């Protein structure tokens, strides 16, 4: 069970203290735990002792400790009196097959279990017990799961999830003792599994229409075998889902003859979830024998790929209007004395059931397949439609086994207000059931539908920390669950998630609290250069509050080295290297699995004539990695149309860029403060640029990234080294307009003679300390700005910048606002359950007297992130910001 180092890094890090002798924070909580005196030390010589049939488990444990904790461990027979970690199968233990016993004493750790699966879970508990000092508290644990099905559904149809991301989530599922990955592979929005008999399924069905975004992406059969094998090594069974008869647009677009003859074939297309109908009325024709032959051939290949005893066929939300109009379907209804089209779906499912049973498989479907059919009791249903368990009772009474996966609280694409971690933890699928009914509940599963969150970081936030609460709900006896006791255990794992680079959701993002929140994305554009790559330099970058680094590298090998180094410092990279241009697919495959990779830098300030070439390049990368973004930075709006833009005007330039290149965000640069004849002033085009880009980003539902200048730049140093007020003005203006990533140009001076935060030879300038201070404030405000939606933005003052809107009508609950003659940016943001009024002093030299009143209780967010009452008269420093918040 060897673990590749690139995957190990995403698992457990021992650099943080998760456990002490008084507080043992295992998740899920074990059935029985007794703390005893002393500790077992991993420091010094020790041996892993295991029987021959447990060598793979011993190798897993040994390699984990050696590579992640730097602990030298031998294996085999231990010398006399040497400390040991012993793994043993003990058939006398009265435990289920996944149960285990873990005993930690000062001289020996013993993990015993009746089956190999239990040994694996004992190792996971041991991992969580290790402290930062390499000590393990002495305990005695006897443990086993409440449910045999502890699942997570990941939807790879709406958003293709690369193999490395799937493996990352498999690792995390294993750490928290989940054992089933339900892999949603086909839907209206994409067919993601290679079927060799039907190549058009992936050639056509895996791609959105070009004008939306040619996402592409599917899993080859070799990739599927690799993922299945990888999961099996971690005690995780993968259950594939092939949607039928509805949710089949990707199938039908690929092979139009499979839908009903009354369907207009000219209207068929595959597109993104929000670019058309969410659920298509087109459906597989239940009266066409070719459909059954097709599904039989598909299932032949699917069953050969997945050793799971189950195959999921979907079956939910199957629209019936075309069946009502279809002569072939109506003929089947008549010939088989079926009551209606709902019964026709039962007929369809029964035929699929026979195909699976011939191949030794069992059928699972969403609960709709049981509602209007006479399927045998061994068909398993997944109940998703009802918040309570009453909806399951009918099926349980009929003898069906059920897996509880209700939308509330187990849909992890829902926000945390709807499905908070507390509700996930406290969910009991056996509530209100008789003992006989409860015995037929196989387990629980959370579902993540990927039509809303498209990036790795956003998916992380939807899954974590709720996945830990799910693990406890699925494993821990209901009589031992207590949210008040579990919550501090959950919070103790936040640091663990940070060390694993999990961008988890923090409740502070959607509630007014006294706590600081997650980091805001801040990038150094031309940061630590290749020749200066070192942990010390990246840590210096991190200390300044910058967490993403862009630099050019001479080769892919140099990028890989920099990624390893940056990871140790907690920094991510947005690199470019020649191989990314010359052989993008091969290069991306080698880079995409690295946890320190933020994305791929393609071009800076392209001419419009280059857009088509960049579009091809971007799509080639996205076909391999649809998660990490491709970065292309646009010219500012004062660039010359003839010399630079290649378009008749700036608006055409931006529109052409977005219509041609499938980018997930807009990035642009413009530096506002200029100096002429010793006088500093704001460049007039700056706010015009912000207005245009932010309005385009809002209209297209795209985030945008914006720059701030932190270096002397330009002919005769027309752009001077900025003051603290000028940096604040740039950064807070960007944030007020809704920017979702901030960028410094530049952190490391690329031209000799200019001054930057870090100049020639690594020398710090005064501006390093300035951006460190400003970045600390931005990170404290992350809960305000990170993920926020900009509702509107206005300007105040005696004069307002050209092409901006004057604040004429006060937005609720504002009742009065006076910013003086100097003026301000006034922005209304929404983030989760909160709204924020952001007021930026537009003057970078003078203080602003701010008089403000509200018609309802409102709080003020201070520069350290703390929330206080509002003062009616405030003094806002040059370029600084005042932020007010209330619950919408």
N, C-alpha and C positions, 0 to 999 in steps of 0.2 A: 504494500500500500504506500508506495513512494509518493511524496508530495512535491511537486515542482516548486522551486523557491519563489517564483513569481506569484504563485498562489498562496504560499505560506505567509507572505507579507500581509495579505489581506485578512489573515485569520487572527490569531491571538498574539498580542504583544505583552511581554512581561515587564515593560518599563514603568507600569503604573501599579499603584497599590489598590487592589480590589478587595483584599481580605485582611482582617486582623483577628487575633485570637478571640476577641469579644464579639465580632460581627462577621458572620459567615453569610455571604450574599449569593447563594447558588440560585440560578434560574434555569429551568423550573425548580421550585422548591421540592426537596426530596420527601418521600413518605415518612422516613424516620431518620433523625440526625441527633447524635449525642456528641457534644464536644468533650474532649478529655484533655489532660495536662500535657504540655510540651508541644514540640514541633518536629517535623521531619525536614532536614536541610538537604537541598539539592546541591549545595556546595561541597566540593571534595569528591572522592571516588565513590561511585555507586554502580550497581549493575541491574539491568532489566532481565528478569528471569521469567521464561515462558515456555510452555510445552510446544511441540512441533506444530500442532494445529493452531497455535496463536502467534506464529512468527510474523504474520502480516500486521497484527495488532501491535506487537512489540516493536516492529520497524516503524510504524506510525508514531508511537510514543517516543522512541529514541530519536528519530529524525526531527520531530517537533521540538523536543527539548534542546537538541544540539543546535539547530538552525535558528530557533526563535529565542532561546535563553542563553546560548553560548555555553551550554553545560556538556561536558565530556562524559559520555556514558558508554559503558561496555555492555555486552550481552553474553548470555551463556551461564555457566555455573559460577556463582559468586565465591570469592575467597572467604575464609572464615572470619566472622565478625564484621564483614563489610555490609554497609547499608544496601538494601535492595528494594526494587519495585517489582512485585510478583503478580503475574497474570495467570489465572487458573480457571479451568472449567470445573464446576462442582455440581454434579447431577443431583446431589442430595439437597441442594437449596430449594426451598419451597417458594419459588419465585416464577413469574411468567417469563417467556423467552426473552423479553427485552429488559428484565430486571437484573439487578446487580447488587453486590455487597462491596463496600469500600471501607477498608480499615487503614487508618494512618496512625502509626506509632513512631517513636523517635528513631527506631532502627529499621523499620520496614513499612512499606506501603503494599497492601494486598488488595487486588481487585478480583473478585470471584463472581461467577455467573453461571447459570445453567446452560446458556447458549453464547455463541460468539457475539451476537448483537449486544448482549448485556455488558460484555467486556468493553465494547466500544463506548457505550454510554457512561460506564465507570470512568473511562479515560477522559471524557468530556467534563465530568464533574471535577476530576483531579486538576484539569487545566484551569478551571475557574478558581480553584482553591489556592493556587500559587501566588505568593506575594511578590512585590518588587525586589525583595531581598533574597528571593529564592527559598523561602521557608513555606512549609505547608502545615497548617494547624492540625493537631491530632484530633481525629474525629472517627466516629463509627456511623456509617450510613447504610441503610437498607432501603432500596428504592426500586420502583417499577411504575410504568405509566398507567394512567386511568383509561386511556383509549388507545386502541391499536392503530387508528387512522389519525395522524396528526399532520395536517396538510397545509400547503400553500399553492394556490393557483397563480401562475404567471402567464399573462396574455402576450404571446409573441406575434399575434396576427396584426393588431392595430399598430403596434410599434415593434419592429424587429429587435430582438434582444440578442446581441452577439454572444457567442459561445463563452467567451471569457467572463462576461457579466453573469451568465447563468451559473457558471462554476463558482463565482464569487458568492452568489446567493445560496448555492448548495452548501458551500463551506459554512456559511452562517447558520443555515438551517440545522446542519449537523451539530454545531457547537451548542445549540439550544434544544437538541433532541427531537426536532421535527423529522418525520420519516417518509413523507409523501410529497412529491412535486407533481402537481397536475399541470401539464404543459399544453396550453391552449394554442393549437398550431394552425387552425384555419378558421376563417370567418368571412364576413362580407368584405372586409378591408385587406385581406391578404391570405394567400396559401403559402405556408412556410416550410413544408416538408417535401423533400425530393421523392417523387414516385416515378420510377424509371419507365413504367409502361405508359405513363401520361406526362411527357415532358412539358407540355404547355401549361400545366398547373403552376410550375415555377417560372417558366419563361414569360408568361403573361400574368398569371394570378398573383405573383409576388410583388408586382409593381403598381404604384399609384399612377394615375394619368400624369403626363409630363408637365402640364401647366400647374399642377399642385406641387408635386415634388416626387421625383423618381427615387423613391426610397430603396426599392428593391430589397434584396436580402432574403435568403432562405437557407435551410440547413441541408447539407448533403447527407446522404445515408451514412457516410463515414463519420461525419461530425456528430450525427445522432448516436451512433454506436459509442463514440468517445464520451459523450456526455452521459449516456446511460451507464457506461462502465465506471466513470468518475463518480457518479452518484451512488452506485452500488457499493463502491469501496467505503462510502460514508453512511451506509445503512439507509439509503434513501431510494425508494422505488419511484420511478417516473411513470406516470399514467398519461398516455397521450389522449388528446381530444381532437376528433375529426368531426366538425359540425355538420349536422344533417337533420331534417331535410331543409330547414331554413338557415339563415345566416350563411348562405352559400354563394354569394355573389362572385367571389373570387373563383369558385369552381365553375360557375355558369359562364362567366366571361371567357374562361379558358376553353370550355367546351359547351357552346350555346345549345347544342342539341339535347342537353340534359335537362333543360327546363321545359315548361309546358308549351305546346305549340301556339297558344294564344298570346304568349309574351312577345312584345316587339323587340327583336334581337338587336335592332339599331340603337336602342337606349341603354344597352348593357355597358357598364364600366366599373372599374375598381378605383376607389378614391378614398381620401382620408376621411376619418369619422365625421368631422365637423364640416366637410365640404359638400355634403349632400345628405341623403336620407340616412339616418343612423341605423335603421333596420329596413332592409330592402324587401319589397313585396314579392320579388322574384324568388322562386323556390324550386327545388328539385322536383321533377314530375314523378308523382307516385304511381302513375299509370303507364309509365314507359319502362319496358323490360330492360332497355339499354342502361337505365340508371342503376338497376340492381346488379347488372353485370359489371358496370363501372365500379360500384362500391365494393363488390366482391374482390375485384382485382386490387383496388386500393388497400383494402383491409388485409389482403394477403401479404403485401409488403410491409404494412404497419405492424402487423402481428409478429413478423419475422424480426423486426427491429427492436421491439420492446418486450422483454421477458415478463413484465407485469401481468398478473392474472386478469387485470381489468383493462378495458378500453372504453373510453368515454366518447359518446356519440352526440353530446349536446342535446338537441331536441327542444330547446326553449324558444319561445317567441316566434313560432313558425306561422307566418301569415298564410291564410287559406283562401284569399280572394281569387287567385288564379286557379286553384284547384276547383273552385265552384264553377269556373267558366271552361275548364279543360274537359274536352270530350273523353280523353283517355282516363283521366282520374274518375270522372263520373261513371265510366264503364266499370272500373274496378269496384267502386262503391256498390253498384247495382249487382254485379256478379257475385259479390261476397256478402250481400245482405248487410252492409254497413249502415249504421244509422245516419252518419253525416261525415263531414270532412275531418272533424276531430277524431272520429273512429278510423278514418283513413290513415291518419298519422300513426295510430296504434298498429294498423296493418303493416305500415312501412317499417316501424321499429321491430315488429315480430320477425320480419324477414331478415333484418340486419342481425337480430339476436341469433338466428340460426347460423348465419355466416360466422359469427364469432364462436359459437359453441362448437362448431366443427373443428375450429382451430384451438380448442381448449381454453378459450377466453370467456370472461364474464363481462356483461354489459353494465355500464353506468350511464346515467343520463340525468339532466336537470329534471326537477320534479314534474314538469309538464308531461313527460312521457308516461307517467303513471296515472295521470288524471282522467284520461278518456280512453283507456285501453284495458285489456285483460291479460297483461303481461304476468308471467309466473312470478312467484314470490322471491325467487333468487335474483331477480333483477334489482340492482341497487339504485336508489335515487339520491340526488343531492338537493336538499331543500334550501331554496334561496329567497323565496318571495315574501316570507312573513317574518316579522320581528319576533313574534312569540313562537312557541312550539306547537300551538294548536293545529296549525296547518299540516304538521307532520303526522298527527295522530291517526288520521285515516289510513295513510300508507303503512304505518307501523302496525296498526290493527290487522291489516291485510297480510302481515307477515313479511313485508319488505324490509330489508336492511336499509338504513338511511344514514347519510352523512350530513351533519348540520352545518350549513354555510349561509345563514341568513344575511340579507343586506345590512341589517342593523343587528349586531355591531360588526359583522365580519367582512364587509366590503372595504378593503384598504385603499381604494381609489376615492372613497368619500373623505371629506375633510375631518379634522379632529374634533370639531364642534359636534358633528353628527355622530361620529364613532370614536369617542375618546378611548384611550388605553384602558381606563378604569372599566368601561363597559365591556371591552374585550376580555379583560381579566375575569370579570364577574360573570360572564356568560356561562350558563349551565344548560346544555342541550337536553338534560333529563328533567328539567323543572316541569312540573305539572303532568308528568307521565307516570303511568303505572309501572311497577317493576318489570312486567312482561314487555311493555312498550320500550322502556329504557334499555332493556337487554338487546334490542335490535338497533340501537344507535351505535354505529361503528366508530364514530369519532367526530371531530370538528375540523373545519378547513376555512382559512381566510382566502378571499379572492381579490386579486389586483388586476383590474382592467386598464390597459395601457393607452386608452384613447385620449386621456387627459394629460398625463405626465409623460413627457417624451425624453427627458434627460436622465442620466444616471443619478445625478444629485437629487432631482425631484422624486425619482422612484425611491431612492433611499429614504427620503423624508416621509413618504407615504407608508413605507414598510416599517420603519424604525422610529420609535421603540415599540410599536404595536405588536411586532412579531414576537417580542419577548413576552408580552402579555398573553399572546396566543399560545405560546409554548407552555406557559403555566396553566392556562385554561385546559389544555389538552392532556397534561401530564399529572398535575397535582390533584390529590383527592379533594372533592368539593368541600369536605368538612374542615380541611386545613387552610382554605383560602381566606385571606383577610387583606383587603386593599390597603388599609392603614399600615400594616406591617410590610406589605409587598412594595409599596411606593418607594420607600428609601432604598430597598434592594434594587429596584429598577433604576433609580437615580445613580446608584453606585456603579452601574454598568455604562453610564453615559461616557465616562472617560475611556472605558474599554472600546466603545464604538468609535470614539475620536481617534484612538490609536490605530484602529482598523480602517481609518479614513472613510467612515460611514457618515454621510452628511445628514444625520438624523434630525427629525423634527423636535424642536424645543418648544414647549408650551408657551414660552414667553413671546413667541412670534405672534400669537393671536390673543394675547391678554395683556392688560396693563399690569405690570409687576415691578418689583424693585430689583429684579435680577438683570444681569447683562445677558446678551443672547449671542447667537452664533456669529462667526466672522462674516463680514461682507467681502465679496470677491474683489480684490484689488490687484492689478497686474503691473509689473515693471516691464515697460516696452523698451526692449534692449536692456535687459537686466544683467545678471551675472554672465559674463562672456565665457565661451568655451575654455579659453586658456586659463581662466581663474576658477574653474569648477572645483569646489571643495565644500565640505560640510560647513566650515567656518563662514565662508562667503554666503552660502544659502541661509545659514542661521542669522547672519547679519541682515539679510533681506527680510527674513521672517520677523526679526526684532523690530524692524521699522514698520511693521503692520502690513507688509505686502505678502500675499500668499500664492501668487501666480507669476511665473517668470517667462518672458519671451526672449529668446536669443536664437541666432542662426548658428548652426553647427556644421562642421566640415564633412561629417559622415553620420550614418545611422549608428555606428558603434559609439561615436562620441555622444549621441543622444541617449543611448542606453546607459552609458556611464553616468551622464548627468542626471538621468531619471533616478538611478539608484542612489546617487548622492543627495539629490533634492528630497527624496523620500525620507531620508534620515533626518533632515532638517524640518520636515513638515511642510514642504513647498511643492506645488505642482508646476509642471512645465507645459508651455504651448510652443513646441519647437518647430524649426524648419531644418531640413537637411537635403542635399541634392537627390538622394534616393527617393524622397517623398514625391519629387517631380518625375523622376525617370522611371521608377518602378513602384507606383503608389500602392497597388494591391499587396505586393510582397512586403513592402516596408510597413504598411499599416498592420498587417497580420503579426509582425514581430513586435510592434510597439503597443498595440491596443490593449493588451492584457496588463500593462503596468499600472499599478494604482496611483503613481505620481503623474500620469499623463492627463493633462487638461483638455487637449485637443491638438489640432494640426494647423500650423500657420502656413497659409498659401501665398498671399500677396499683400503688399501695402500699396494703396492708392493706384489701382489699376485704371487704365484708359478704357472707355466703353467698348472700343474695338477688341479688347481682350476678353470680354465677358463670355462669349461662346466657348472659347478655349478653357476658361476657368470653370465654366459649367460642366464640361466633360470631365475635367480633373476632379471636381468636387463629387460628381456622381460616381466616379470610379472608387473614390475613397469611401463614400457612403454605402456602396454596395458591399463593402467588407465590414465597415464599422458605422452603423447608423446611430450610435449613441454619442460618441465624442464629436464635438463640433469642428467644422472647418472655418478658419478665421481668415477673413478678407477685410481689410480696412479701407474705407472710402476717403476720397479727397474732401476737404471742406468746401463750403459753397462759394468761396472767393477764388477758387481755381479757374484758370483760363479755359473756356470751352474749346477753343481751337488747339491750344498747346497741350492740355492735359486731359480734359474730360472726354473728348471724342463724341460729345453730344451737344445738342443745340442750346441746352441750358441745364442748370443743376437739377431741377425737378425731373427732367427727362433722364438724366444720368442716374438718379437714385431709382426711379421706377424701372428703368431698363435693367439695372443691376438686380433688383428683387424679382423681376419677371423672368430673368434668365438663369440666375444661379440659385440653387436650392440651399440657401443659408438659414441657420436657425436664429440669427440675430443680426442687427445692423451695428456696425462700428464706424465711427467717423472721428476726425480730429480737427480741432481748431483751437488756437491759443489766444486768449482774449486780451491779455495785458501787453501793451506795446509801449516803447519809450522813444520819443522823438524830441531832440533838443533838450534832453534832461527832464522831460515831463512825461509821466506815465498816465496812460488813459486806457479806456476799454475800447477794443476794436468794435466798431458798430455791427459787423456781420455776425458777431458771436451769438447773440440771442436769436437772431434771425435763423442761424444754423440749428440751434437747439429747438426752436419752434418747429422748423420743418421736419427734422429727423424724428422728434418725439411724436409729432402728429402722424407721420407715416408709420412709425412703429405701432402706435395705438390702433390705427386703422387696419393694419395687417396682423394685429395680435402677435407682434414680435417684440422681444426685449431689445434694448439698444445699449451699447457700450460707449462711453465717452471719456475723453482725455482731459488731463490737466498738465500744464507745463511745469517741470521742476528743474529745468536746466537753462543756462544761457543758450540762445539759439538765434540763427538768422544772420544775415549780412549786417556787419557793424553791431552785432548783438542787439538787434532791434527788439528781440524778446529778452528782457532782462531776467536775471535770476530772481525768482518770485519771493515776495515776503510771505510771512505766515498768513496775513489777511488775504493776499492774492490767491494763495493755494486754497484757503477756506472758501473764498468766493467761487473759484472754479468747481471745487468738489461739491459744495452744497447746492450750487445752481444746477449742476448735472443731476444730483439726486432729486431736487425739487421737480425737475422735468421728467423724472421716472427712470433714470439710468439704472441698469441692473448690474453693471460691472464698471468699475473705475480703473483708469489706466494712467500711469505717470510716464510722460515723455521727458526725460528718460531717467533711469536710475543710475546707470553707469555711463559715463561720458564717452561717446563714440568718436568725438573729435578732440584732438589735443588743443589745450588752451581754454576750453570752455569749462565752466563749473557746473557740477551736478551733485546729487546727494553723495554718490561715490565717484570720485574723479580718478585721474590717471594714477596707476599703481595702488589703487584701493584706498585712497585717502578720503576720509569723510569730510564733508563741508557742513556748514551750519544748517543748510537746508535739509540734511538728513534728520536732524533733531526736530525740525519743523514738521516734516511729513510723518515722522513717528508720532508726534503729538496729535496731529490732525487725524491720522489713521486710527489712533486709539479712540477718538471720539466717533468716527464713522462706524467702527466695530461695535461701540456701545449703542449706536443707533440702528444696528442691523435689524432688530425687530420691527422698526418703522419702515425701512426702505427695502429690505430684501424680500422679493416676491410681491412688492406693492404694485397696485394698479393706479396709474395717474388718472384722476377723473377730470381735472381741469387745472389750468394755470393762468395767472393774471400778473399784471405789474401795477405798482402804485408809484406815486411821486409827482413832482411838478412836471417832469418830462419822463416819458417812457421810451424804451428802445423801439426802433423801427420794426414794423411787422409783428409786434406783440399786442396783446389785448390789455386794455385798462380794466382794473377791477371796478365795475359799476354797481353790481348788485351783490350784496354780501351773502355768501353761502351759509346755510343753516349749519350749526346753531349760532354763528357769529352775529352779534348785534351791533358792534361798533369796532372800527379799526382805523387808527391814525398812525402812519409811518413817517410823517414829516415830509419835507421837500425832497430829501435825498432819494427816497423811494425804496421799494422792495419787490422781490418775487414772492407771490402768494400762491401756494399750490395746495390742492386738495387731493389727498391720497387715500386709498383703501387697502387694508391689509388684514385679511381674515375677518374677525368680528369687529375690528376697530377702524375708525377713520382718523386721519391726521391732517391738521392744518400746519403747513410748513411755511415759515416766513424767513426769507433770506435778505439780510442787509446788502443791497446792491452796491453800496459804496465801500470801496476797499481802503478808504483813508479816514472816514469819519464814523463816529458812533451814531446809531439810530435810536431815537426815542420812540418806543412802541407802546401805544395805548390801545388796549384791546379788551372787549367784554363779550360774554357769551350768554345765551338764553337758556342754558342747561348746565348741569355740572360737567366740568371739563378739567382734565389734568394737564400738567406741563411736563414734558420729557426733558430732563437736564442733560448736559453734555457728557455726564458719566453714565447715562442710561437710566438713572433713577427718576421716579415719577413723583411729582409734588403738586401742591395746589398752585393755582395761577395768580400771579400778581398783576394788577391792572396796569401798572406802569413799569415798563421794562426797558432796560438799556441793552441794545444788541451791538456787540463789537463789530468793527469793520469786517465785512465778508462773512460774518458769522450767521447762525441760524437760531430761530426759536421755534419749538415744536409743541403742538397742543394735540391732545387725543381724547376721544370719547368712543363709547360703544355705539355702533350704528343701530 
